[in-house]
Amino acid sequence: LTRLDPKVPLLVIRGGTSETFTAESAKRFQDLVSWATMATVPGYGHLFPQAAPAETLAILDDWLRRTAG
């Protein structure tokens, strides 16, 4: 993770109830890659893109708009 280039925008999205990428893991990730944007889809697990596609799209769309601007 420490080899990631901070000049390259990075968005990480996790499901709020994910047992695969836990809140603790997300915190450790954010500590290592502090420049990354982190987002959570509350109420969904690891497969949030399939279970909550509209919420996932909204996060991606917002991030892309802010990153491109």
Secondary structure as a PSIPRED ss2 file (coil, helix, strand):
# PSIPRED VFORMAT (PSIPRED V4.0)

   1 L C   1.000  0.000  0.000
   2 T C   1.000  0.000  0.000
   3 R C   1.000  0.000  0.000
   4 L C   1.000  0.000  0.000
   5 D C   1.000  0.000  0.000
   6 P C   1.000  0.000  0.000
   7 K C   1.000  0.000  0.000
   8 V C   1.000  0.000  0.000
   9 P C   1.000  0.000  0.000
  10 L C   1.000  0.000  0.000
  11 L E   0.000  0.000  1.000
  12 V E   0.000  0.000  1.000
  13 I E   0.000  0.000  1.000
  14 R E   0.000  0.000  1.000
  15 G E   0.000  0.000  1.000
  16 G C   1.000  0.000  0.000
  17 T C   1.000  0.000  0.000
  18 S C   1.000  0.000  0.000
  19 E C   1.000  0.000  0.000
  20 T C   1.000  0.000  0.000
  21 F C   1.000  0.000  0.000
  22 T C   1.000  0.000  0.000
  23 A H   0.000  1.000  0.000
  24 E H   0.000  1.000  0.000
  25 S H   0.000  1.000  0.000
  26 A H   0.000  1.000  0.000
  27 K H   0.000  1.000  0.000
  28 R H   0.000  1.000  0.000
  29 F H   0.000  1.000  0.000
  30 Q H   0.000  1.000  0.000
  31 D H   0.000  1.000  0.000
  32 L H   0.000  1.000  0.000
  33 V C   1.000  0.000  0.000
  34 S C   1.000  0.000  0.000
  35 W C   1.000  0.000  0.000
  36 A C   1.000  0.000  0.000
  37 T E   0.000  0.000  1.000
  38 M E   0.000  0.000  1.000
  39 A E   0.000  0.000  1.000
  40 T E   0.000  0.000  1.000
  41 V E   0.000  0.000  1.000
  42 P C   1.000  0.000  0.000
  43 G C   1.000  0.000  0.000
  44 Y C   1.000  0.000  0.000
  45 G C   1.000  0.000  0.000
  46 H C   1.000  0.000  0.000
  47 L C   1.000  0.000  0.000
  48 F H   0.000  1.000  0.000
  49 P H   0.000  1.000  0.000
  50 Q H   0.000  1.000  0.000
  51 A H   0.000  1.000  0.000
  52 A C   1.000  0.000  0.000
  53 P H   0.000  1.000  0.000
  54 A H   0.000  1.000  0.000
  55 E H   0.000  1.000  0.000
  56 T H   0.000  1.000  0.000
  57 L H   0.000  1.000  0.000
  58 A H   0.000  1.000  0.000
  59 I H   0.000  1.000  0.000
  60 L H   0.000  1.000  0.000
  61 D H   0.000  1.000  0.000
  62 D H   0.000  1.000  0.000
  63 W H   0.000  1.000  0.000
  64 L H   0.000  1.000  0.000
  65 R H   0.000  1.000  0.000
  66 R H   0.000  1.000  0.000
  67 T H   0.000  1.000  0.000
  68 A H   0.000  1.000  0.000
  69 G C   1.000  0.000  0.000
